Amino acid sequence: MNIVRHNPQKILSDASEYGKLVFTGGNVAEDLSQGIRGQTEQILKAIDALLAKAGSSKSRILSVNIWLTDIRNREEMNAVWSAWVDPTNLPPRATVEAKLADPRMLIEIAVVAAK
């Protein structure tokens, strides 16, 4: 089986496919001037695009990892998440507090999905 890498860059690819699985890297917002809601919306939109490019969708997500720089932002992030996620196909998810690469980043999300 071949590995397909999407948007390879200097140190990483945005996503990879192997067999019937799609793995995204940790997605962060492009516009870091926005708050937790805006950054979460940007990331989820990017995940939608990556999954579509790989022949999948949010209804096929198998697992999610979310890193927040401040766990107190969890409720606000969850409001955006709940409006986006497929309510009939809720994936298992881990949400933890962590320091991210850029202090302006408030959230990072990575998913694994089936094709």
Contacts in CASP RR format, 6 or more apart in sequence:
PFRMAT RR
TARGET T0000
AUTHOR 0000-0000-0000
METHOD contacts of the structure
MODEL  1
MNIVRHNPQKILSDASEYGKLVFTGGNVAEDLSQGIRGQTEQILKAIDAL
LAKAGSSKSRILSVNIWLTDIRNREEMNAVWSAWVDPTNLPPRATVEAKL
ADPRMLIEIAVVAAK
1 18 0 8 1.000
1 19 0 8 1.000
3 16 0 8 1.000
3 17 0 8 1.000
3 18 0 8 1.000
4 16 0 8 1.000
4 17 0 8 1.000
4 18 0 8 1.000
4 54 0 8 1.000
5 13 0 8 1.000
5 15 0 8 1.000
5 16 0 8 1.000
6 13 0 8 1.000
6 14 0 8 1.000
6 15 0 8 1.000
6 16 0 8 1.000
6 17 0 8 1.000
6 50 0 8 1.000
6 53 0 8 1.000
6 54 0 8 1.000
7 13 0 8 1.000
7 14 0 8 1.000
7 15 0 8 1.000
12 25 0 8 1.000
13 25 0 8 1.000
14 24 0 8 1.000
14 25 0 8 1.000
14 27 0 8 1.000
14 50 0 8 1.000
15 22 0 8 1.000
15 23 0 8 1.000
15 24 0 8 1.000
15 25 0 8 1.000
15 50 0 8 1.000
15 51 0 8 1.000
15 53 0 8 1.000
15 54 0 8 1.000
16 22 0 8 1.000
16 23 0 8 1.000
17 23 0 8 1.000
17 54 0 8 1.000
17 115 0 8 1.000
19 115 0 8 1.000
20 114 0 8 1.000
20 115 0 8 1.000
21 62 0 8 1.000
21 112 0 8 1.000
21 113 0 8 1.000
21 114 0 8 1.000
21 115 0 8 1.000
22 50 0 8 1.000
22 51 0 8 1.000
22 54 0 8 1.000
22 55 0 8 1.000
22 56 0 8 1.000
22 111 0 8 1.000
22 112 0 8 1.000
22 113 0 8 1.000
22 114 0 8 1.000
22 115 0 8 1.000
23 110 0 8 1.000
23 111 0 8 1.000
23 112 0 8 1.000
24 47 0 8 1.000
24 50 0 8 1.000
24 51 0 8 1.000
24 110 0 8 1.000
24 111 0 8 1.000
24 112 0 8 1.000
24 113 0 8 1.000
25 110 0 8 1.000
26 65 0 8 1.000
26 108 0 8 1.000
26 109 0 8 1.000
26 110 0 8 1.000
27 43 0 8 1.000
27 46 0 8 1.000
27 47 0 8 1.000
27 50 0 8 1.000
27 108 0 8 1.000
27 109 0 8 1.000
27 110 0 8 1.000
28 39 0 8 1.000
28 43 0 8 1.000
28 100 0 8 1.000
28 101 0 8 1.000
28 102 0 8 1.000
28 105 0 8 1.000
28 107 0 8 1.000
28 108 0 8 1.000
29 38 0 8 1.000
29 39 0 8 1.000
29 40 0 8 1.000
29 42 0 8 1.000
29 43 0 8 1.000
29 105 0 8 1.000
29 106 0 8 1.000
29 107 0 8 1.000
30 42 0 8 1.000
31 38 0 8 1.000
31 39 0 8 1.000
31 42 0 8 1.000
32 39 0 8 1.000
32 102 0 8 1.000
32 104 0 8 1.000
32 105 0 8 1.000
33 104 0 8 1.000
34 42 0 8 1.000
35 106 0 8 1.000
36 68 0 8 1.000
36 73 0 8 1.000
36 76 0 8 1.000
36 77 0 8 1.000
36 80 0 8 1.000
36 106 0 8 1.000
36 107 0 8 1.000
37 76 0 8 1.000
37 77 0 8 1.000
37 79 0 8 1.000
37 80 0 8 1.000
38 80 0 8 1.000
39 105 0 8 1.000
39 106 0 8 1.000
39 107 0 8 1.000
40 76 0 8 1.000
40 77 0 8 1.000
40 80 0 8 1.000
40 81 0 8 1.000
40 107 0 8 1.000
40 109 0 8 1.000
41 80 0 8 1.000
41 84 0 8 1.000
43 107 0 8 1.000
43 108 0 8 1.000
43 109 0 8 1.000
44 80 0 8 1.000
44 81 0 8 1.000
44 84 0 8 1.000
44 109 0 8 1.000
47 58 0 8 1.000
47 109 0 8 1.000
47 111 0 8 1.000
48 57 0 8 1.000
48 58 0 8 1.000
51 57 0 8 1.000
51 58 0 8 1.000
51 60 0 8 1.000
51 61 0 8 1.000
51 111 0 8 1.000
51 113 0 8 1.000
54 113 0 8 1.000
54 115 0 8 1.000
55 115 0 8 1.000
56 113 0 8 1.000
56 114 0 8 1.000
56 115 0 8 1.000
57 113 0 8 1.000
58 84 0 8 1.000
58 85 0 8 1.000
58 86 0 8 1.000
58 89 0 8 1.000
58 113 0 8 1.000
59 86 0 8 1.000
59 88 0 8 1.000
59 89 0 8 1.000
60 89 0 8 1.000
60 113 0 8 1.000
60 114 0 8 1.000
60 115 0 8 1.000
61 89 0 8 1.000
61 91 0 8 1.000
61 111 0 8 1.000
61 112 0 8 1.000
61 113 0 8 1.000
62 91 0 8 1.000
62 92 0 8 1.000
62 111 0 8 1.000
62 112 0 8 1.000
62 113 0 8 1.000
62 114 0 8 1.000
63 91 0 8 1.000
63 92 0 8 1.000
63 93 0 8 1.000
63 111 0 8 1.000
63 112 0 8 1.000
64 91 0 8 1.000
64 92 0 8 1.000
64 93 0 8 1.000
64 94 0 8 1.000
64 109 0 8 1.000
64 110 0 8 1.000
64 111 0 8 1.000
65 93 0 8 1.000
65 94 0 8 1.000
65 96 0 8 1.000
65 109 0 8 1.000
65 110 0 8 1.000
65 111 0 8 1.000
66 77 0 8 1.000
66 93 0 8 1.000
66 94 0 8 1.000
66 95 0 8 1.000
66 96 0 8 1.000
66 107 0 8 1.000
66 108 0 8 1.000
66 109 0 8 1.000
67 95 0 8 1.000
67 96 0 8 1.000
67 97 0 8 1.000
67 98 0 8 1.000
67 100 0 8 1.000
67 107 0 8 1.000
67 108 0 8 1.000
67 109 0 8 1.000
68 74 0 8 1.000
68 77 0 8 1.000
68 95 0 8 1.000
68 96 0 8 1.000
68 97 0 8 1.000
68 98 0 8 1.000
68 106 0 8 1.000
68 107 0 8 1.000
69 97 0 8 1.000
69 98 0 8 1.000
69 99 0 8 1.000
69 100 0 8 1.000
69 103 0 8 1.000
69 105 0 8 1.000
69 106 0 8 1.000
69 107 0 8 1.000
70 97 0 8 1.000
70 106 0 8 1.000
71 95 0 8 1.000
71 96 0 8 1.000
71 97 0 8 1.000
73 106 0 8 1.000
73 107 0 8 1.000
74 95 0 8 1.000
77 95 0 8 1.000
77 107 0 8 1.000
85 91 0 8 1.000
91 111 0 8 1.000
98 108 0 8 1.000
100 106 0 8 1.000
100 107 0 8 1.000
100 108 0 8 1.000
END
